Amino acid sequence: MNKLTEVIENSNGKILTVVFVKKDGTERVLNGRLGVTKHLKGGVSKNGDQYITIFDLQNGGYRSVNKETIKEVRINKEVIR
């Protein structure tokens, strides 16, 4: 597990910002948090070894982020690269 993934997984439900590269090659900034279960509908999650699921606070949905493409994490006014 890399340092950025570890920071996300240990965020304990705090709001964080993740900068990552999407599958189509574009960069995306996601504001969200882990541990949100209110909107679950019983769908299938992606491979947990490769992806991390974050609830997108702006769009109100779950997003799967490839752990290998994470460039930056911002949490508690701290930027981790």
mmCIF file of the N, C-alpha and C atoms, coordinates in Angstrom:
data_MODEL
# 
_entry.id   MODEL 
# 
loop_
_atom_site.group_PDB 
_atom_site.id 
_atom_site.type_symbol 
_atom_site.label_atom_id 
_atom_site.label_alt_id 
_atom_site.label_comp_id 
_atom_site.label_asym_id 
_atom_site.label_entity_id 
_atom_site.label_seq_id 
_atom_site.pdbx_PDB_ins_code 
_atom_site.Cartn_x 
_atom_site.Cartn_y 
_atom_site.Cartn_z 
_atom_site.occupancy 
_atom_site.B_iso_or_equiv 
_atom_site.pdbx_formal_charge 
_atom_site.auth_seq_id 
_atom_site.auth_comp_id 
_atom_site.auth_asym_id 
_atom_site.auth_atom_id 
_atom_site.pdbx_PDB_model_num 
ATOM 1   N N  . MET A 1 1  ? 0.856   -1.173 0.000   1.00 0.00 ? 1  MET A N  1 
ATOM 2   C CA . MET A 1 1  ? 0.000   0.000  0.000   1.00 0.00 ? 1  MET A CA 1 
ATOM 3   C C  . MET A 1 1  ? 0.903   1.238  0.000   1.00 0.00 ? 1  MET A C  1 
ATOM 4   N N  . ASN A 1 2  ? 0.573   2.183  -0.906  1.00 0.00 ? 2  ASN A N  1 
ATOM 5   C CA . ASN A 1 2  ? 1.396   3.391  -0.950  1.00 0.00 ? 2  ASN A CA 1 
ATOM 6   C C  . ASN A 1 2  ? 0.928   4.410  0.089   1.00 0.00 ? 2  ASN A C  1 
ATOM 7   N N  . LYS A 1 3  ? 1.723   5.449  0.258   1.00 0.00 ? 3  LYS A N  1 
ATOM 8   C CA . LYS A 1 3  ? 1.479   6.449  1.302   1.00 0.00 ? 3  LYS A CA 1 
ATOM 9   C C  . LYS A 1 3  ? 0.140   7.156  1.125   1.00 0.00 ? 3  LYS A C  1 
ATOM 10  N N  . LEU A 1 4  ? -0.225  7.519  -0.118  1.00 0.00 ? 4  LEU A N  1 
ATOM 11  C CA . LEU A 1 4  ? -1.466  8.243  -0.367  1.00 0.00 ? 4  LEU A CA 1 
ATOM 12  C C  . LEU A 1 4  ? -2.690  7.382  -0.060  1.00 0.00 ? 4  LEU A C  1 
ATOM 13  N N  . THR A 1 5  ? -2.653  6.131  -0.458  1.00 0.00 ? 5  THR A N  1 
ATOM 14  C CA . THR A 1 5  ? -3.758  5.218  -0.168  1.00 0.00 ? 5  THR A CA 1 
ATOM 15  C C  . THR A 1 5  ? -3.910  5.026  1.330   1.00 0.00 ? 5  THR A C  1 
ATOM 16  N N  . GLU A 1 6  ? -2.799  4.934  2.029   1.00 0.00 ? 6  GLU A N  1 
ATOM 17  C CA . GLU A 1 6  ? -2.822  4.770  3.482   1.00 0.00 ? 6  GLU A CA 1 
ATOM 18  C C  . GLU A 1 6  ? -3.457  5.982  4.175   1.00 0.00 ? 6  GLU A C  1 
ATOM 19  N N  . VAL A 1 7  ? -3.144  7.188  3.691   1.00 0.00 ? 7  VAL A N  1 
ATOM 20  C CA . VAL A 1 7  ? -3.730  8.410  4.255   1.00 0.00 ? 7  VAL A CA 1 
ATOM 21  C C  . VAL A 1 7  ? -5.243  8.388  4.070   1.00 0.00 ? 7  VAL A C  1 
ATOM 22  N N  . ILE A 1 8  ? -5.702  7.998  2.877   1.00 0.00 ? 8  ILE A N  1 
ATOM 23  C CA . ILE A 1 8  ? -7.141  7.948  2.599   1.00 0.00 ? 8  ILE A CA 1 
ATOM 24  C C  . ILE A 1 8  ? -7.827  6.923  3.496   1.00 0.00 ? 8  ILE A C  1 
ATOM 25  N N  . GLU A 1 9  ? -7.276  5.723  3.575   1.00 0.00 ? 9  GLU A N  1 
ATOM 26  C CA . GLU A 1 9  ? -7.904  4.652  4.341   1.00 0.00 ? 9  GLU A CA 1 
ATOM 27  C C  . GLU A 1 9  ? -7.897  4.926  5.843   1.00 0.00 ? 9  GLU A C  1 
ATOM 28  N N  . ASN A 1 10 ? -6.988  5.769  6.318   1.00 0.00 ? 10 ASN A N  1 
ATOM 29  C CA . ASN A 1 10 ? -6.929  6.111  7.742   1.00 0.00 ? 10 ASN A CA 1 
ATOM 30  C C  . ASN A 1 10 ? -7.562  7.468  8.040   1.00 0.00 ? 10 ASN A C  1 
ATOM 31  N N  . SER A 1 11 ? -8.391  7.972  7.131   1.00 0.00 ? 11 SER A N  1 
ATOM 32  C CA . SER A 1 11 ? -8.994  9.298  7.298   1.00 0.00 ? 11 SER A CA 1 
ATOM 33  C C  . SER A 1 11 ? -10.140 9.305  8.309   1.00 0.00 ? 11 SER A C  1 
ATOM 34  N N  . ASN A 1 12 ? -10.626 8.150  8.703   1.00 0.00 ? 12 ASN A N  1 
ATOM 35  C CA . ASN A 1 12 ? -11.670 8.013  9.724   1.00 0.00 ? 12 ASN A CA 1 
ATOM 36  C C  . ASN A 1 12 ? -12.921 8.841  9.423   1.00 0.00 ? 12 ASN A C  1 
ATOM 37  N N  . GLY A 1 13 ? -13.339 8.873  8.165   1.00 0.00 ? 13 GLY A N  1 
ATOM 38  C CA . GLY A 1 13 ? -14.565 9.560  7.797   1.00 0.00 ? 13 GLY A CA 1 
ATOM 39  C C  . GLY A 1 13 ? -14.444 11.060 7.631   1.00 0.00 ? 13 GLY A C  1 
ATOM 40  N N  . LYS A 1 14 ? -13.229 11.598 7.757   1.00 0.00 ? 14 LYS A N  1 
ATOM 41  C CA . LYS A 1 14 ? -13.041 13.045 7.571   1.00 0.00 ? 14 LYS A CA 1 
ATOM 42  C C  . LYS A 1 14 ? -13.145 13.384 6.088   1.00 0.00 ? 14 LYS A C  1 
ATOM 43  N N  . ILE A 1 15 ? -13.579 14.612 5.811   1.00 0.00 ? 15 ILE A N  1 
ATOM 44  C CA . ILE A 1 15 ? -13.671 15.063 4.427   1.00 0.00 ? 15 ILE A CA 1 
ATOM 45  C C  . ILE A 1 15 ? -12.262 15.265 3.883   1.00 0.00 ? 15 ILE A C  1 
ATOM 46  N N  . LEU A 1 16 ? -12.042 14.799 2.659   1.00 0.00 ? 16 LEU A N  1 
ATOM 47  C CA . LEU A 1 16 ? -10.741 14.924 2.039   1.00 0.00 ? 16 LEU A CA 1 
ATOM 48  C C  . LEU A 1 16 ? -10.897 15.252 0.563   1.00 0.00 ? 16 LEU A C  1 
ATOM 49  N N  . THR A 1 17 ? -9.820  15.726 -0.030  1.00 0.00 ? 17 THR A N  1 
ATOM 50  C CA . THR A 1 17 ? -9.776  16.014 -1.457  1.00 0.00 ? 17 THR A CA 1 
ATOM 51  C C  . THR A 1 17 ? -8.731  15.101 -2.070  1.00 0.00 ? 17 THR A C  1 
ATOM 52  N N  . VAL A 1 18 ? -9.113  14.422 -3.155  1.00 0.00 ? 18 VAL A N  1 
ATOM 53  C CA . VAL A 1 18 ? -8.215  13.497 -3.836  1.00 0.00 ? 18 VAL A CA 1 
ATOM 54  C C  . VAL A 1 18 ? -8.047  13.970 -5.278  1.00 0.00 ? 18 VAL A C  1 
ATOM 55  N N  . VAL A 1 19 ? -6.807  14.107 -5.712  1.00 0.00 ? 19 VAL A N  1 
ATOM 56  C CA . VAL A 1 19 ? -6.503  14.432 -7.109  1.00 0.00 ? 19 VAL A CA 1 
ATOM 57  C C  . VAL A 1 19 ? -5.982  13.152 -7.734  1.00 0.00 ? 19 VAL A C  1 
ATOM 58  N N  . PHE A 1 20 ? -6.629  12.720 -8.827  1.00 0.00 ? 20 PHE A N  1 
ATOM 59  C CA . PHE A 1 20 ? -6.236  11.479 -9.470  1.00 0.00 ? 20 PHE A CA 1 
ATOM 60  C C  . PHE A 1 20 ? -6.465  11.563 -10.975 1.00 0.00 ? 20 PHE A C  1 
ATOM 61  N N  . VAL A 1 21 ? -5.945  10.587 -11.708 1.00 0.00 ? 21 VAL A N  1 
ATOM 62  C CA . VAL A 1 21 ? -6.113  10.519 -13.157 1.00 0.00 ? 21 VAL A CA 1 
ATOM 63  C C  . VAL A 1 21 ? -7.200  9.498  -13.455 1.00 0.00 ? 21 VAL A C  1 
ATOM 64  N N  . LYS A 1 22 ? -8.217  9.945  -14.211 1.00 0.00 ? 22 LYS A N  1 
ATOM 65  C CA . LYS A 1 22 ? -9.313  9.057  -14.575 1.00 0.00 ? 22 LYS A CA 1 
ATOM 66  C C  . LYS A 1 22 ? -8.869  8.073  -15.651 1.00 0.00 ? 22 LYS A C  1 
ATOM 67  N N  . LYS A 1 23 ? -9.708  7.099  -15.916 1.00 0.00 ? 23 LYS A N  1 
ATOM 68  C CA . LYS A 1 23 ? -9.408  6.067  -16.904 1.00 0.00 ? 23 LYS A CA 1 
ATOM 69  C C  . LYS A 1 23 ? -9.159  6.661  -18.295 1.00 0.00 ? 23 LYS A C  1 
ATOM 70  N N  . ASP A 1 24 ? -9.850  7.770  -18.627 1.00 0.00 ? 24 ASP A N  1 
ATOM 71  C CA . ASP A 1 24 ? -9.679  8.387  -19.948 1.00 0.00 ? 24 ASP A CA 1 
ATOM 72  C C  . ASP A 1 24 ? -8.451  9.295  -20.020 1.00 0.00 ? 24 ASP A C  1 
ATOM 73  N N  . GLY A 1 25 ? -7.675  9.383  -18.926 1.00 0.00 ? 25 GLY A N  1 
ATOM 74  C CA . GLY A 1 25 ? -6.433  10.148 -18.918 1.00 0.00 ? 25 GLY A CA 1 
ATOM 75  C C  . GLY A 1 25 ? -6.559  11.570 -18.403 1.00 0.00 ? 25 GLY A C  1 
ATOM 76  N N  . THR A 1 26 ? -7.781  12.019 -18.112 1.00 0.00 ? 26 THR A N  1 
ATOM 77  C CA . THR A 1 26 ? -7.954  13.369 -17.584 1.00 0.00 ? 26 THR A CA 1 
ATOM 78  C C  . THR A 1 26 ? -7.792  13.370 -16.070 1.00 0.00 ? 26 THR A C  1 
ATOM 79  N N  . GLU A 1 27 ? -7.370  14.518 -15.556 1.00 0.00 ? 27 GLU A N  1 
ATOM 80  C CA . GLU A 1 27 ? -7.185  14.647 -14.115 1.00 0.00 ? 27 GLU A CA 1 
ATOM 81  C C  . GLU A 1 27 ? -8.498  15.078 -13.461 1.00 0.00 ? 27 GLU A C  1 
ATOM 82  N N  . ARG A 1 28 ? -8.778  14.544 -12.284 1.00 0.00 ? 28 ARG A N  1 
ATOM 83  C CA . ARG A 1 28 ? -10.025 14.872 -11.584 1.00 0.00 ? 28 ARG A CA 1 
ATOM 84  C C  . ARG A 1 28 ? -9.727  15.205 -10.143 1.00 0.00 ? 28 ARG A C  1 
ATOM 85  N N  . VAL A 1 29 ? -10.468 16.176 -9.610  1.00 0.00 ? 29 VAL A N  1 
ATOM 86  C CA . VAL A 1 29 ? -10.383 16.549 -8.198  1.00 0.00 ? 29 VAL A CA 1 
ATOM 87  C C  . VAL A 1 29 ? -11.700 16.131 -7.561  1.00 0.00 ? 29 VAL A C  1 
ATOM 88  N N  . LEU A 1 30 ? -11.635 15.302 -6.546  1.00 0.00 ? 30 LEU A N  1 
ATOM 89  C CA . LEU A 1 30 ? -12.821 14.757 -5.893  1.00 0.00 ? 30 LEU A CA 1 
ATOM 90  C C  . LEU A 1 30 ? -12.831 15.163 -4.424  1.00 0.00 ? 30 LEU A C  1 
ATOM 91  N N  . ASN A 1 31 ? -13.911 15.777 -3.988  1.00 0.00 ? 31 ASN A N  1 
ATOM 92  C CA . ASN A 1 31 ? -14.104 16.094 -2.578  1.00 0.00 ? 31 ASN A CA 1 
ATOM 93  C C  . ASN A 1 31 ? -15.057 15.054 -2.017  1.00 0.00 ? 31 ASN A C  1 
ATOM 94  N N  . GLY A 1 32 ? -14.614 14.316 -1.036  1.00 0.00 ? 32 GLY A N  1 
ATOM 95  C CA . GLY A 1 32 ? -15.466 13.261 -0.520  1.00 0.00 ? 32 GLY A CA 1 
ATOM 96  C C  . GLY A 1 32 ? -14.985 12.711 0.798   1.00 0.00 ? 32 GLY A C  1 
ATOM 97  N N  . ARG A 1 33 ? -15.547 11.558 1.142   1.00 0.00 ? 33 ARG A N  1 
ATOM 98  C CA . ARG A 1 33 ? -15.136 10.883 2.370   1.00 0.00 ? 33 ARG A CA 1 
ATOM 99  C C  . ARG A 1 33 ? -15.457 9.402  2.285   1.00 0.00 ? 33 ARG A C  1 
ATOM 100 N N  . LEU A 1 34 ? -14.811 8.644  3.138   1.00 0.00 ? 34 LEU A N  1 
ATOM 101 C CA . LEU A 1 34 ? -15.047 7.201  3.225   1.00 0.00 ? 34 LEU A CA 1 
ATOM 102 C C  . LEU A 1 34 ? -16.120 6.922  4.273   1.00 0.00 ? 34 LEU A C  1 
ATOM 103 N N  . GLY A 1 35 ? -16.688 5.755  4.222   1.00 0.00 ? 35 GLY A N  1 
ATOM 104 C CA . GLY A 1 35 ? -17.589 5.305  5.276   1.00 0.00 ? 35 GLY A CA 1 
ATOM 105 C C  . GLY A 1 35 ? -19.027 5.756  5.147   1.00 0.00 ? 35 GLY A C  1 
ATOM 106 N N  . VAL A 1 36 ? -19.402 6.387  4.037   1.00 0.00 ? 36 VAL A N  1 
ATOM 107 C CA . VAL A 1 36 ? -20.793 6.816  3.853   1.00 0.00 ? 36 VAL A CA 1 
ATOM 108 C C  . VAL A 1 36 ? -21.603 5.613  3.396   1.00 0.00 ? 36 VAL A C  1 
ATOM 109 N N  . THR A 1 37 ? -22.656 5.271  4.154   1.00 0.00 ? 37 THR A N  1 
ATOM 110 C CA . THR A 1 37 ? -23.481 4.110  3.801   1.00 0.00 ? 37 THR A CA 1 
ATOM 111 C C  . THR A 1 37 ? -24.930 4.484  3.527   1.00 0.00 ? 37 THR A C  1 
ATOM 112 N N  . LYS A 1 38 ? -25.281 5.732  3.717   1.00 0.00 ? 38 LYS A N  1 
ATOM 113 C CA . LYS A 1 38 ? -26.664 6.178  3.583   1.00 0.00 ? 38 LYS A CA 1 
ATOM 114 C C  . LYS A 1 38 ? -27.246 5.929  2.189   1.00 0.00 ? 38 LYS A C  1 
ATOM 115 N N  . HIS A 1 39 ? -26.440 6.048  1.147   1.00 0.00 ? 39 HIS A N  1 
ATOM 116 C CA . HIS A 1 39 ? -26.928 5.975  -0.220  1.00 0.00 ? 39 HIS A CA 1 
ATOM 117 C C  . HIS A 1 39 ? -26.689 4.617  -0.888  1.00 0.00 ? 39 HIS A C  1 
ATOM 118 N N  . LEU A 1 40 ? -26.281 3.610  -0.147  1.00 0.00 ? 40 LEU A N  1 
ATOM 119 C CA . LEU A 1 40 ? -26.022 2.300  -0.733  1.00 0.00 ? 40 LEU A CA 1 
ATOM 120 C C  . LEU A 1 40 ? -27.305 1.674  -1.251  1.00 0.00 ? 40 LEU A C  1 
ATOM 121 N N  . LYS A 1 41 ? -27.198 1.035  -2.423  1.00 0.00 ? 41 LYS A N  1 
ATOM 122 C CA . LYS A 1 41 ? -28.355 0.386  -3.023  1.00 0.00 ? 41 LYS A CA 1 
ATOM 123 C C  . LYS A 1 41 ? -28.085 -1.072 -3.361  1.00 0.00 ? 41 LYS A C  1 
ATOM 124 N N  . GLY A 1 42 ? -27.002 -1.629 -2.874  1.00 0.00 ? 42 GLY A N  1 
ATOM 125 C CA . GLY A 1 42 ? -26.715 -3.042 -3.095  1.00 0.00 ? 42 GLY A CA 1 
ATOM 126 C C  . GLY A 1 42 ? -25.993 -3.341 -4.386  1.00 0.00 ? 42 GLY A C  1 
ATOM 127 N N  . GLY A 1 43 ? -25.314 -2.362 -4.971  1.00 0.00 ? 43 GLY A N  1 
ATOM 128 C CA . GLY A 1 43 ? -24.559 -2.583 -6.198  1.00 0.00 ? 43 GLY A CA 1 
ATOM 129 C C  . GLY A 1 43 ? -23.278 -3.349 -5.927  1.00 0.00 ? 43 GLY A C  1 
ATOM 130 N N  . VAL A 1 44 ? -22.567 -3.653 -6.980  1.00 0.00 ? 44 VAL A N  1 
ATOM 131 C CA . VAL A 1 44 ? -21.320 -4.406 -6.881  1.00 0.00 ? 44 VAL A CA 1 
ATOM 132 C C  . VAL A 1 44 ? -20.153 -3.436 -6.858  1.00 0.00 ? 44 VAL A C  1 
ATOM 133 N N  . SER A 1 45 ? -19.250 -3.587 -5.891  1.00 0.00 ? 45 SER A N  1 
ATOM 134 C CA . SER A 1 45 ? -18.076 -2.716 -5.826  1.00 0.00 ? 45 SER A CA 1 
ATOM 135 C C  . SER A 1 45 ? -16.949 -3.307 -6.653  1.00 0.00 ? 45 SER A C  1 
ATOM 136 N N  . LYS A 1 46 ? -16.014 -2.450 -7.057  1.00 0.00 ? 46 LYS A N  1 
ATOM 137 C CA . LYS A 1 46 ? -14.873 -2.902 -7.851  1.00 0.00 ? 46 LYS A CA 1 
ATOM 138 C C  . LYS A 1 46 ? -13.839 -3.566 -6.955  1.00 0.00 ? 46 LYS A C  1 
ATOM 139 N N  . ASN A 1 47 ? -12.856 -4.154 -7.562  1.00 0.00 ? 47 ASN A N  1 
ATOM 140 C CA . ASN A 1 47 ? -11.772 -4.861 -6.887  1.00 0.00 ? 47 ASN A CA 1 
ATOM 141 C C  . ASN A 1 47 ? -11.124 -3.974 -5.821  1.00 0.00 ? 47 ASN A C  1 
ATOM 142 N N  . GLY A 1 48 ? -11.218 -4.379 -4.563  1.00 0.00 ? 48 GLY A N  1 
ATOM 143 C CA . GLY A 1 48 ? -10.694 -3.601 -3.443  1.00 0.00 ? 48 GLY A CA 1 
ATOM 144 C C  . GLY A 1 48 ? -9.182  -3.509 -3.398  1.00 0.00 ? 48 GLY A C  1 
ATOM 145 N N  . ASP A 1 49 ? -8.490  -4.413 -4.091  1.00 0.00 ? 49 ASP A N  1 
ATOM 146 C CA . ASP A 1 49 ? -7.033  -4.340 -4.121  1.00 0.00 ? 49 ASP A CA 1 
ATOM 147 C C  . ASP A 1 49 ? -6.545  -3.213 -5.022  1.00 0.00 ? 49 ASP A C  1 
ATOM 148 N N  . GLN A 1 50 ? -7.318  -2.916 -6.072  1.00 0.00 ? 50 GLN A N  1 
ATOM 149 C CA . GLN A 1 50 ? -6.904  -1.913 -7.043  1.00 0.00 ? 50 GLN A CA 1 
ATOM 150 C C  . GLN A 1 50 ? -7.638  -0.582 -6.878  1.00 0.00 ? 50 GLN A C  1 
ATOM 151 N N  . TYR A 1 51 ? -8.871  -0.618 -6.355  1.00 0.00 ? 51 TYR A N  1 
ATOM 152 C CA . TYR A 1 51 ? -9.702  0.589  -6.257  1.00 0.00 ? 51 TYR A CA 1 
ATOM 153 C C  . TYR A 1 51 ? -10.085 0.895  -4.821  1.00 0.00 ? 51 TYR A C  1 
ATOM 154 N N  . ILE A 1 52 ? -10.329 2.172  -4.560  1.00 0.00 ? 52 ILE A N  1 
ATOM 155 C CA . ILE A 1 52 ? -10.851 2.614  -3.279  1.00 0.00 ? 52 ILE A CA 1 
ATOM 156 C C  . ILE A 1 52 ? -12.137 3.388  -3.580  1.00 0.00 ? 52 ILE A C  1 
ATOM 157 N N  . THR A 1 53 ? -13.203 3.113  -2.843  1.00 0.00 ? 53 THR A N  1 
ATOM 158 C CA . THR A 1 53 ? -14.489 3.745  -3.085  1.00 0.00 ? 53 THR A CA 1 
ATOM 159 C C  . THR A 1 53 ? -14.664 4.929  -2.146  1.00 0.00 ? 53 THR A C  1 
ATOM 160 N N  . ILE A 1 54 ? -14.906 6.105  -2.742  1.00 0.00 ? 54 ILE A N  1 
ATOM 161 C CA . ILE A 1 54 ? -15.060 7.349  -1.996  1.00 0.00 ? 54 ILE A CA 1 
ATOM 162 C C  . ILE A 1 54 ? -16.415 7.948  -2.352  1.00 0.00 ? 54 ILE A C  1 
ATOM 163 N N  . PHE A 1 55 ? -17.133 8.458  -1.346  1.00 0.00 ? 55 PHE A N  1 
ATOM 164 C CA . PHE A 1 55 ? -18.408 9.123  -1.611  1.00 0.00 ? 55 PHE A CA 1 
ATOM 165 C C  . PHE A 1 55 ? -18.134 10.543 -2.052  1.00 0.00 ? 55 PHE A C  1 
ATOM 166 N N  . ASP A 1 56 ? -18.580 10.908 -3.252  1.00 0.00 ? 56 ASP A N  1 
ATOM 167 C CA . ASP A 1 56 ? -18.394 12.240 -3.828  1.00 0.00 ? 56 ASP A CA 1 
ATOM 168 C C  . ASP A 1 56 ? -19.435 13.178 -3.236  1.00 0.00 ? 56 ASP A C  1 
ATOM 169 N N  . LEU A 1 57 ? -19.007 14.137 -2.432  1.00 0.00 ? 57 LEU A N  1 
ATOM 170 C CA . LEU A 1 57 ? -19.927 15.041 -1.747  1.00 0.00 ? 57 LEU A CA 1 
ATOM 171 C C  . LEU A 1 57 ? -20.591 16.037 -2.690  1.00 0.00 ? 57 LEU A C  1 
ATOM 172 N N  . GLN A 1 58 ? -19.935 16.408 -3.776  1.00 0.00 ? 58 GLN A N  1 
ATOM 173 C CA . GLN A 1 58 ? -20.505 17.381 -4.712  1.00 0.00 ? 58 GLN A CA 1 
ATOM 174 C C  . GLN A 1 58 ? -21.596 16.761 -5.579  1.00 0.00 ? 58 GLN A C  1 
ATOM 175 N N  . ASN A 1 59 ? -21.396 15.527 -6.003  1.00 0.00 ? 59 ASN A N  1 
ATOM 176 C CA . ASN A 1 59 ? -22.340 14.881 -6.908  1.00 0.00 ? 59 ASN A CA 1 
ATOM 177 C C  . ASN A 1 59 ? -23.243 13.866 -6.214  1.00 0.00 ? 59 ASN A C  1 
ATOM 178 N N  . GLY A 1 60 ? -23.009 13.587 -4.947  1.00 0.00 ? 60 GLY A N  1 
ATOM 179 C CA . GLY A 1 60 ? -23.863 12.689 -4.187  1.00 0.00 ? 60 GLY A CA 1 
ATOM 180 C C  . GLY A 1 60 ? -23.836 11.253 -4.644  1.00 0.00 ? 60 GLY A C  1 
ATOM 181 N N  . GLY A 1 61 ? -22.671 10.751 -5.040  1.00 0.00 ? 61 GLY A N  1 
ATOM 182 C CA . GLY A 1 61 ? -22.566 9.364  -5.480  1.00 0.00 ? 61 GLY A CA 1 
ATOM 183 C C  . GLY A 1 61 ? -21.217 8.777  -5.123  1.00 0.00 ? 61 GLY A C  1 
ATOM 184 N N  . TYR A 1 62 ? -21.102 7.466  -5.290  1.00 0.00 ? 62 TYR A N  1 
ATOM 185 C CA . TYR A 1 62 ? -19.864 6.775  -4.980  1.00 0.00 ? 62 TYR A CA 1 
ATOM 186 C C  . TYR A 1 62 ? -18.966 6.754  -6.206  1.00 0.00 ? 62 TYR A C  1 
ATOM 187 N N  . ARG A 1 63 ? -17.673 6.941  -5.988  1.00 0.00 ? 63 ARG A N  1 
ATOM 188 C CA . ARG A 1 63 ? -16.688 6.917  -7.072  1.00 0.00 ? 63 ARG A CA 1 
ATOM 189 C C  . ARG A 1 63 ? -15.595 5.914  -6.724  1.00 0.00 ? 63 ARG A C  1 
ATOM 190 N N  . SER A 1 64 ? -15.198 5.135  -7.719  1.00 0.00 ? 64 SER A N  1 
ATOM 191 C CA . SER A 1 64 ? -14.087 4.203  -7.555  1.00 0.00 ? 64 SER A CA 1 
ATOM 192 C C  . SER A 1 64 ? -12.833 4.866  -8.103  1.00 0.00 ? 64 SER A C  1 
ATOM 193 N N  . VAL A 1 65 ? -11.826 4.973  -7.254  1.00 0.00 ? 65 VAL A N  1 
ATOM 194 C CA . VAL A 1 65 ? -10.577 5.628  -7.629  1.00 0.00 ? 65 VAL A CA 1 
ATOM 195 C C  . VAL A 1 65 ? -9.483  4.568  -7.678  1.00 0.00 ? 65 VAL A C  1 
ATOM 196 N N  . ASN A 1 66 ? -8.776  4.516  -8.806  1.00 0.00 ? 66 ASN A N  1 
ATOM 197 C CA . ASN A 1 66 ? -7.659  3.585  -8.945  1.00 0.00 ? 66 ASN A CA 1 
ATOM 198 C C  . ASN A 1 66 ? -6.536  4.042  -8.026  1.00 0.00 ? 66 ASN A C  1 
ATOM 199 N N  . LYS A 1 67 ? -6.110  3.185  -7.134  1.00 0.00 ? 67 LYS A N  1 
ATOM 200 C CA . LYS A 1 67 ? -5.072  3.535  -6.160  1.00 0.00 ? 67 LYS A CA 1 
ATOM 201 C C  . LYS A 1 67 ? -3.760  3.933  -6.824  1.00 0.00 ? 67 LYS A C  1 
ATOM 202 N N  . GLU A 1 68 ? -3.490  3.375  -8.009  1.00 0.00 ? 68 GLU A N  1 
ATOM 203 C CA . GLU A 1 68 ? -2.228  3.638  -8.699  1.00 0.00 ? 68 GLU A CA 1 
ATOM 204 C C  . GLU A 1 68 ? -2.181  5.021  -9.345  1.00 0.00 ? 68 GLU A C  1 
ATOM 205 N N  . THR A 1 69 ? -3.347  5.670  -9.547  1.00 0.00 ? 69 THR A N  1 
ATOM 206 C CA . THR A 1 69 ? -3.365  6.952  -10.257 1.00 0.00 ? 69 THR A CA 1 
ATOM 207 C C  . THR A 1 69 ? -3.563  8.145  -9.331  1.00 0.00 ? 69 THR A C  1 
ATOM 208 N N  . ILE A 1 70 ? -3.572  7.931  -8.029  1.00 0.00 ? 70 ILE A N  1 
ATOM 209 C CA . ILE A 1 70 ? -3.740  9.033  -7.080  1.00 0.00 ? 70 ILE A CA 1 
ATOM 210 C C  . ILE A 1 70 ? -2.461  9.870  -7.063  1.00 0.00 ? 70 ILE A C  1 
ATOM 211 N N  . LYS A 1 71 ? -2.623  11.190 -7.258  1.00 0.00 ? 71 LYS A N  1 
ATOM 212 C CA . LYS A 1 71 ? -1.474  12.089 -7.302  1.00 0.00 ? 71 LYS A CA 1 
ATOM 213 C C  . LYS A 1 71 ? -1.315  12.902 -6.030  1.00 0.00 ? 71 LYS A C  1 
ATOM 214 N N  . GLU A 1 72 ? -2.450  13.220 -5.366  1.00 0.00 ? 72 GLU A N  1 
ATOM 215 C CA . GLU A 1 72 ? -2.388  14.112 -4.214  1.00 0.00 ? 72 GLU A CA 1 
ATOM 216 C C  . GLU A 1 72 ? -3.604  13.897 -3.333  1.00 0.00 ? 72 GLU A C  1 
ATOM 217 N N  . VAL A 1 73 ? -3.411  14.039 -2.021  1.00 0.00 ? 73 VAL A N  1 
ATOM 218 C CA . VAL A 1 73 ? -4.501  13.971 -1.053  1.00 0.00 ? 73 VAL A CA 1 
ATOM 219 C C  . VAL A 1 73 ? -4.388  15.186 -0.146  1.00 0.00 ? 73 VAL A C  1 
ATOM 220 N N  . ARG A 1 74 ? -5.525  15.865 0.061   1.00 0.00 ? 74 ARG A N  1 
ATOM 221 C CA . ARG A 1 74 ? -5.564  17.010 0.980   1.00 0.00 ? 74 ARG A CA 1 
ATOM 222 C C  . ARG A 1 74 ? -6.529  16.677 2.103   1.00 0.00 ? 74 ARG A C  1 
ATOM 223 N N  . ILE A 1 75 ? -6.030  16.737 3.343   1.00 0.00 ? 75 ILE A N  1 
ATOM 224 C CA . ILE A 1 75 ? -6.836  16.454 4.507   1.00 0.00 ? 75 ILE A CA 1 
ATOM 225 C C  . ILE A 1 75 ? -6.293  17.271 5.675   1.00 0.00 ? 75 ILE A C  1 
ATOM 226 N N  . ASN A 1 76 ? -7.187  17.837 6.482   1.00 0.00 ? 76 ASN A N  1 
ATOM 227 C CA . ASN A 1 76 ? -6.785  18.661 7.623   1.00 0.00 ? 76 ASN A CA 1 
ATOM 228 C C  . ASN A 1 76 ? -5.810  19.773 7.252   1.00 0.00 ? 76 ASN A C  1 
ATOM 229 N N  . LYS A 1 77 ? -6.077  20.447 6.134   1.00 0.00 ? 77 LYS A N  1 
ATOM 230 C CA . LYS A 1 77 ? -5.244  21.554 5.642   1.00 0.00 ? 77 LYS A CA 1 
ATOM 231 C C  . LYS A 1 77 ? -3.821  21.116 5.311   1.00 0.00 ? 77 LYS A C  1 
ATOM 232 N N  . GLU A 1 78 ? -3.622  19.821 5.122   1.00 0.00 ? 78 GLU A N  1 
ATOM 233 C CA . GLU A 1 78 ? -2.303  19.274 4.800   1.00 0.00 ? 78 GLU A CA 1 
ATOM 234 C C  . GLU A 1 78 ? -2.366  18.659 3.416   1.00 0.00 ? 78 GLU A C  1 
ATOM 235 N N  . VAL A 1 79 ? -1.331  18.892 2.604   1.00 0.00 ? 79 VAL A N  1 
ATOM 236 C CA . VAL A 1 79 ? -1.253  18.342 1.262   1.00 0.00 ? 79 VAL A CA 1 
ATOM 237 C C  . VAL A 1 79 ? -0.194  17.241 1.261   1.00 0.00 ? 79 VAL A C  1 
ATOM 238 N N  . ILE A 1 80 ? -0.602  16.049 0.842   1.00 0.00 ? 80 ILE A N  1 
ATOM 239 C CA . ILE A 1 80 ? 0.311   14.905 0.780   1.00 0.00 ? 80 ILE A CA 1 
ATOM 240 C C  . ILE A 1 80 ? 0.452   14.492 -0.678  1.00 0.00 ? 80 ILE A C  1 
ATOM 241 N N  . ARG A 1 81 ? 1.684   14.389 -1.142  1.00 0.00 ? 81 ARG A N  1 
ATOM 242 C CA . ARG A 1 81 ? 1.951   13.994 -2.543  1.00 0.00 ? 81 ARG A CA 1 
ATOM 243 C C  . ARG A 1 81 ? 2.766   12.739 -2.587  1.00 0.00 ? 81 ARG A C  1 
# 
